[in-house]
Amino acid sequence: MHLDRYEAAELLRDGTAIRIRALRPDDKAAILEGFARLSEATIYQRFFQNKKQLTEEELRYLTELDFLDHVALAAVVDQ
């Protein structure tokens, strides 16, 4: 299996089914959507600065991974 296609099905303690998978370049829109829902305090705690949005460079860093030195996973609720 290619690491960029990693996916595993799991159940949370409350019975919720989730998929744990590698982040992919096509997750950029979801990352932006999630960022837009963060509070100013949360953004400051994560980035140590006030930000209104992520830059293209930050989006690339978060979603275009080499799976050697740079890996990121997402937990997605199955619906």
N, C-alpha and C positions, 0 to 999 in steps of 0.2 A: 504494500500500500504506500502511495506517496503521502508524505507527512502533511502536505497542504490539503489533502482530502480526508484527514483524520476526522472521525466521527464516532461517538459512542452514545448509546441510549442508557439513561439512568432514571431512577425514581427517587424523588425527594421523600423525606420522612412522612410528609403529609399525603403521599401518593401521587403527587404531580409528576407527570412524565416530562423529562427534558432531554435535549440532545446537547452534548458537549462536542464542539467542533472547532476546527481551526478557523481563525478569521481569514477572510478573503478580500481581494480588491473590490468585489461587488457589494461589500458591506459598508462602503463609504456613506451611502444615503442613511442607513440605519444608525451609523455612528454620529452623523450630523443631527439626526432626529433626537437621539438620546442626549447629546450635548445641549440641545436647545431646551431640554426639560430640567437641566441642572440648575440649582439655585446659585446665586452669586457667591455665597459662602462656600459651597461645594467646589465650584470652579476655582476659587482662590486656594482652597486647601489642596487641590490636585495640581495646580499649575503655578502656585505662589505668585500669581498676578491676576488682575482682572482681565477677562477676555470676553468678547461678545461672540466669537466664533472661532473654529479651528482653521488654521491655514491649510493650503493644499499640501504643503510639505508635511505638516502634522498628520493629515489624513493618509498620505502615502506611508509614513512611518508606522502608523497604526494598522494598516491593512495590506501592505505589500511586504511580506515576510520572507526570510530566507530559510527558516526552519533548521538553521544550524546555530546561529548566535542570537536570532531574533524570532521569538515564537509568541503567539497570542491565541488564547482560546476564548470562545463565547459559550455561554450556557443559554440555550433557547428553549422556551416553554413550548411543548407540542400542543397543538390545538386541534 
